[in-house]
C-alpha cells in the first residue's frame, strides 16, 4: 500500500472531513543550517485519523502547525480539499480548522459555553444557533449541558477541560481537526476514556484528524494511519498500524515500535470484534425488588443501571441496592467504547472486580458487557492466526522469525490468561 492509497475506515458515519495533501513541504528557520522539515510529501484521506509520531525534534509538531499556518512553510504546497492553504487568509483558514492542544487551553475568565462559542461568534452565527451548538457539543463529549455550560475552567477536572477543548475544536463543524499531544497532561485512566470518546465521536462525524503524539501505543490504538518521522521530518514509514507492526519499513521503524510487535498487535483488536453478553439492566426509578428478582432469574449478581437515554450510570451489586426504587449510583463507572482495544478491556476488567466491562456505542448508549472468556477466546484465535503467519514467513527465512513470534505470542497468552 502506498502513502496515498486510502485505507478502509471503521467509522460508520458519513465522511465530513477533507483530504489533506502535503507536497514537498519544507521549513527552514533563520540561522539554522539544516531544515526543521525537509521536503515532506504525503496524503491524508478524508475522514481518517493520522497519527504523527517520532523522536523529539523530528519535526512532527512543526509539520502539524504548518497545516493551519501557525508556522509558515518556507516552500512547498499544502492543500486541504482542493484549496491551497497559502492562498487563503490566515484568519479565514484557522476558523475552518479545529485546533486542540494539551490541557484544552481554555480561557480562564470565560465560561465553558463562551469558550466553545468563540469561533462561531467570529463567524457571525446568531445567538440561538450558538446556544444550540454549544449544548449539542457538550452532549457529544459527555458533559451535561445544564451542569457544565456556565462553569469556569477552574471548576473542571483536567479530563473535563480536555473535553471542552475538543468541543471548542468542533464548534464550527470544521472538516479538519489538528491535535497536538491532546491527552498528554491527564492520568492514564482519563487518557483512555478521552481516547475512547474521540473514537466514538469520530465514528459519528468522520472528520479528518491529524494528531501528534509521543506514544506509539496511542498511535496504534487511535490511528487509521501512522506517520513515523525521523529527523527533519523525513518519512520513515507512513501506513496503517497493522502494516507498520507486521512489516516495519526499516530498522529505525522496528526500533521505534519496539520489541514484541506481535504482542502490540493485540492493540489492533477492538471490542467490536468480540461477542458481548447481555447483562441485567435497570432504569433509574424502577422498583428495586423487581430488578433484584429479574437479576436473580438471569443468574446475575449485579445490574447495569441506565438513564433515560440508555447511558450506563453504574454497575452495582445486588447487595448494594437499597430503598424502594433504583437511584443513580454514586460510583464512577468506567465504560468502554466499542472501538476500545482488548488491552483496554483487560485493564478495566482487572480493576473493577466484575470480571467484565460495560461497553457503549454512539452517544454512550449501552451495548452489552465484554468478559474475560470472550477476550481470551478472541486472543487465542489471534494467536493461532499469528502462528500460522509466522510459520509461513519462517519457511521463507529459515525460521528466525518463527522463534521470535512464538516467544512474543506465548508471552501474550500468559497475559491473556491472567484471572481469565
C-alpha positions in Angstrom: 0.0 0.0 0.0 1.4 3.4 -0.9 1.1 6.5 1.2 -1.6 8.0 -0.9 -3.9 5.0 -1.1 -7.0 5.2 1.2 -7.3 2.6 4.0 -10.8 1.4 4.8 -12.2 3.3 7.7 -14.1 1.5 10.5 -16.3 4.5 11.0 -20.0 4.2 10.2 -21.0 7.9 9.7 -20.9 10.0 6.6 -17.5 11.5 5.8 -17.4 15.2 6.7 -13.6 15.6 6.6 -11.4 16.8 3.8 -8.3 15.3 2.2 -5.0 16.9 3.2 -2.1 16.8 0.8 1.4 18.0 1.6 3.7 18.3 -1.4 7.5 18.8 -0.9 6.8 21.0 2.2 10.0 22.4 3.8 10.6 24.7 6.8 13.9 26.4 7.4 14.4 28.6 10.4 16.7 31.7 10.1 20.2 30.9 11.4 19.8 27.2 11.1 21.8 25.2 8.6 19.6 22.2 8.4 15.8 22.5 7.7 13.4 21.5 10.5 11.2 19.9 7.9 12.9 18.8 4.7 10.6 18.2 1.7 7.8 16.1 3.3 5.1 14.8 1.0 2.1 12.7 2.0 -1.7 12.5 1.6 -4.2 12.0 4.5 -7.5 10.7 3.1 -10.7 12.5 4.1 -12.4 11.1 7.2 -9.3 9.4 8.7 -7.2 9.8 11.8 -3.5 10.3 11.0 -1.1 10.0 14.0 2.3 11.7 13.7 5.0 10.1 15.9 8.7 10.2 16.1 11.6 11.2 18.4 11.8 14.7 20.0 12.9 17.3 17.5 11.9 15.3 14.4 9.5 18.0 13.1 6.1 16.4 13.8 4.7 19.4 15.6 6.2 21.8 13.1 4.6 19.8 10.3 1.2 19.9 12.1 1.4 23.6 12.6 2.2 24.3 9.0 -1.2 22.9 8.0 -3.1 25.8 9.7 -0.2 28.2 9.2 0.7 28.7 12.8 4.1 28.1 11.3 4.6 29.4 7.7 6.1 26.8 5.3 9.3 28.0 3.7 8.4 26.2 0.5 6.1 23.5 -0.9 2.3 23.2 -1.1 -0.3 22.2 1.5 -3.8 21.5 0.1 -7.0 20.9 2.1 -9.8 19.6 -0.1 -9.0 21.5 -3.3 -7.7 24.7 -1.8 -4.0 25.7 -1.3 -3.8 27.0 2.3 -1.3 29.7 1.4 -3.8 31.2 -1.0 -6.3 31.8 1.8 -6.3 34.4 4.5 -4.8 33.2 7.8 -7.8 34.1 9.9 -10.2 32.6 7.5 -8.2 29.4 7.3 -7.9 28.9 11.0 -11.6 29.4 11.5 -12.2 26.4 9.3 -9.7 24.1 11.1 -10.2 22.9 14.6 -7.2 23.0 16.9 -6.9 21.1 20.2 -3.8 21.2 22.3 -2.7 19.7 25.6 -4.8 20.8 28.6 -7.6 22.2 26.4 -6.0 25.7 26.6 -9.3 27.3 27.8 -9.6 31.0 28.6 -9.9 31.0 32.4 -12.1 34.2 32.5 -14.8 32.6 30.2 -17.4 30.1 31.0 -17.4 26.7 29.2 -20.2 27.9 26.9 -18.3 31.1 25.9 -15.1 29.1 25.4 -16.8 26.8 22.9 -18.6 29.7 21.2 -15.5 31.7 20.3 -15.2 30.7 16.7 -19.0 30.6 15.9 -19.2 34.2 17.2 -16.3 35.2 15.0 -18.1 33.6 12.1 -21.2 35.7 12.8 -23.6 33.0 14.0 -26.7 34.2 15.7 -27.1 33.6 19.5 -29.8 30.9 19.2 -27.7 28.9 16.8 -24.6 29.2 19.1 -26.6 28.2 22.2 -27.9 25.1 20.4 -24.5 24.2 19.1 -22.8 24.6 22.5 -25.3 22.2 24.1 -25.1 19.8 21.3 -21.3 19.6 21.6 -21.3 19.3 25.4 -23.6 16.4 25.0 -21.3 14.9 22.3 -18.3 15.0 24.7 -20.4 13.5 27.5 -20.8 16.7 29.6 -24.3 17.5 30.7 -25.0 21.0 29.3 -27.2 22.0 32.2 -24.4 21.2 34.7 -21.3 22.5 32.7 -22.2 25.3 30.3 -22.0 28.0 33.0 -18.9 26.7 34.8 -15.4 28.1 34.6 -12.3 26.1 33.6 -11.0 26.2 37.2 -14.2 24.3 38.3 -13.4 21.4 35.9 -11.1 18.4 36.2 -8.2 18.0 33.7 -10.2 15.5 31.7 -13.3 17.7 31.6 -11.2 20.7 30.4 -9.8 18.5 27.6 -13.4 17.5 26.7 -14.3 21.2 26.4 -11.2 21.8 24.3 -12.4 19.1 21.9 -15.8 20.6 21.8 -14.3 24.0 21.0 -12.3 22.5 18.2 -15.5 21.0 16.7 -17.6 24.2 17.3 -17.8 25.5 13.7 -18.0 22.0 12.3 -14.6 22.1 10.6 -13.6 19.4 8.1 -10.1 19.2 9.7 -9.1 18.9 13.3 -5.5 19.3 14.4 -4.4 17.9 17.8 -1.1 18.4 19.5 -0.5 15.9 22.3 -4.1 16.4 23.3 -4.1 13.7 26.1 -0.6 14.1 27.3 -1.4 16.0 30.6 -4.0 13.6 32.1 -3.7 10.5 34.1 -3.8 7.1 32.4 -7.4 6.2 33.2 -8.7 9.6 32.0 -6.4 9.3 28.9 -8.1 6.0 28.0 -11.5 7.5 28.4 -10.7 10.5 26.3 -9.2 8.3 23.6 -12.4 6.2 23.6 -14.5 9.3 23.4 -12.6 10.7 20.5 -13.0 7.3 18.7 -16.7 7.4 19.4 -17.0 11.0 18.1 -15.0 10.1 15.0 -17.2 7.2 14.3 -20.2 9.6 14.2 -18.6 12.6 12.5 -15.7 11.2 10.4 -13.6 14.4 10.4 -10.0 14.4 9.1 -7.9 14.4 12.3 -4.2 14.9 12.4 -2.8 14.2 15.9 0.8 14.5 17.2 1.7 12.1 20.0 4.9 10.7 21.5 3.2 7.4 22.4 3.3 4.7 19.8 0.7 2.7 21.7 -1.7 5.6 21.4 -0.9 5.9 17.7 -1.6 2.2 17.2 -4.9 2.5 19.0 -6.2 5.7 17.5 -4.8 5.9 14.0 -6.2 4.8 10.7 -2.7 5.7 9.6 0.6 6.3 11.4 3.3 8.6 10.2 6.7 7.7 11.7 9.2 10.5 11.3 13.0 10.7 11.5 15.0 13.9 11.9 14.0 16.8 9.6 10.6 15.1 9.2 11.9 12.5 6.8 9.3 9.8 6.5 10.5 6.5 7.9 7.1 4.9 7.2 3.5 6.0 6.6 1.0 3.3 6.6 -1.8 1.5 8.5 -1.0 0.3 12.0 -1.2 -3.4 11.0 1.3 -2.9 8.2 3.7 -0.9 10.4 3.6 -3.6 13.1 3.8 -6.5 10.7 6.2 -5.1 8.2 8.4 -2.3 9.5 10.0 -0.4 6.6 13.5 -0.3 8.1 15.5 -0.8 11.3 14.5 2.6 12.6 10.8 1.8 12.5 11.4 -1.6 14.1 13.3 0.0 16.9 10.8 2.8 17.3 7.8 0.3 17.5 9.9 -1.7 20.0 10.3 -5.3 20.9 7.2 -7.5 21.0 5.5 -6.2 17.9 3.3 -9.4 17.7 2.1 -8.6 21.2 1.5 -5.0 20.3 -0.9 -6.3 17.5 -3.3 -7.1 20.3 -3.8 -3.3 20.4 -5.3 -3.6 16.9 -8.1 -5.9 18.1 -11.2 -4.0 19.1 -14.0 -4.8 21.5 -16.4 -4.6 18.5 -14.8 -7.8 17.2 -15.7 -9.7 20.3 -19.2 -11.1 21.1 -20.8 -9.2 24.0 -23.0 -10.8 26.6 -26.3 -9.4 27.9 -26.4 -8.3 31.5 -29.4 -7.5 33.6 -30.2 -3.8 33.2 -32.3 -1.4 35.4 -33.7 2.0 34.9 -33.3 4.8 37.4 -36.6 5.0 39.3 -37.5 1.3 38.7 -38.7 -0.8 41.7 -35.7 -2.4 43.4 -37.5 -5.6 44.3 -38.4 -6.2 40.6 -34.9 -5.5 39.4 -33.4 -7.9 42.0 -35.8 -10.6 41.0 -35.0 -10.2 37.4 -31.3 -10.3 38.0 -31.5 -13.4 40.2 -33.6 -15.2 37.4 -30.8 -14.3 35.0 -28.1 -15.6 37.3 -26.6 -12.1 37.7 -25.1 -10.7 40.9 -25.0 -7.1 39.6 -27.2 -4.9 37.4 -26.2 -2.2 34.9 -28.2 1.0 35.7 -29.2 3.0 32.7 -30.6 6.5 32.5 -33.4 7.7 30.2 -31.0 7.8 27.2 -29.7 4.3 27.6 -26.4 5.5 29.1 -24.8 3.3 31.8 -24.6 5.2 35.1 -23.5 2.4 37.4 -23.0 -1.4 37.9 -23.9 -2.1 41.5 -24.0 -5.5 43.1 -27.5 -6.6 44.2 -26.4 -6.3 47.8 -25.8 -2.6 47.2 -29.3 -1.9 46.1 -31.2 -0.1 48.8 -34.6 1.6 49.1 -37.8 1.0 47.1 -36.5 2.4 43.8 -33.3 2.4 41.8 -31.3 5.6 42.3 -28.4 6.8 40.2 -25.3 5.1 41.6 -22.6 7.4 43.0 -19.6 5.3 41.9 -17.6 6.4 38.9 -18.4 3.7 36.3 -15.6 3.2 33.7 -17.3 2.4 30.4 -15.5 1.2 27.3 -16.4 2.4 23.8 -16.8 -0.5 21.3 -13.8 0.8 19.4 -11.6 0.4 22.5 -8.8 -2.2 22.4 -8.7 -5.6 24.0 -5.8 -4.3 26.1 -8.1 -1.5 27.4 -10.8 -4.1 28.2 -8.3 -6.3 30.2 -7.1 -3.3 32.1 -10.7 -2.3 33.0 -11.7 -5.8 34.0 -8.7 -6.2 36.3 -9.6 -3.0 38.1 -13.3 -3.2 38.6 -13.9 -6.6 40.3 -16.7 -7.6 37.9 -14.7 -9.8 35.6 -16.1 -7.8 32.7 -16.6 -4.3 31.4 -19.6 -2.3 30.3 -19.5 -1.4 26.6 -21.1 1.6 24.9 -21.6 2.8 21.4 -22.7 6.1 19.8 -23.5 8.8 22.4 -22.5 6.4 25.1 -25.5 4.2 24.6 -25.3 0.8 26.3 -24.4 -2.2 24.1 -23.6 -5.0 26.5 -20.8 -6.5 28.6 -17.4 -7.9 27.5 -15.9 -10.5 29.7 -12.6 -12.4 30.2 -13.9 -15.5 28.4 -14.8 -13.6 25.2 -11.5 -11.7 25.2 -9.2 -14.6 25.9 -11.1 -16.7 23.2 -10.5 -14.0 20.7 -6.8 -13.7 21.7 -6.4 -17.4 21.2 -7.8 -17.1 17.7 -5.4 -14.3 17.1 -2.5 -16.4 18.4 -3.5 -19.2 16.0 -3.5 -16.9 13.0 -0.2 -15.3 14.1 1.4 -18.7 14.5 0.2 -19.6 11.0 1.6 -16.4 9.6 4.9 -16.8 11.4 5.2 -20.4 10.2 4.7 -19.3 6.6 7.2 -16.4 7.0 9.7 -18.7 8.7 9.6 -21.2 5.9 10.9 -18.4 3.6 13.5 -17.0 6.0 15.0 -20.1 7.6 12.9 -20.0 10.8 14.4 -16.9 12.5 11.1 -15.0 12.5 9.1 -18.0 13.8 11.2 -18.2 17.0 10.7 -14.5 17.7 7.0 -14.6 17.0 6.4 -17.7 19.1 8.2 -16.2 22.1 6.1 -13.0 21.8 2.9 -14.8 21.3 3.5 -17.2 24.3 4.1 -14.1 26.5 0.8 -12.6 25.2 -1.0 -15.9 26.1 0.3 -15.7 29.6 -1.0 -12.2 30.0 -4.3 -13.1 28.4 -4.8 -16.0 30.8 -4.3 -13.9 33.9 -7.5 -14.2 36.0 -9.2 -15.4 32.8 
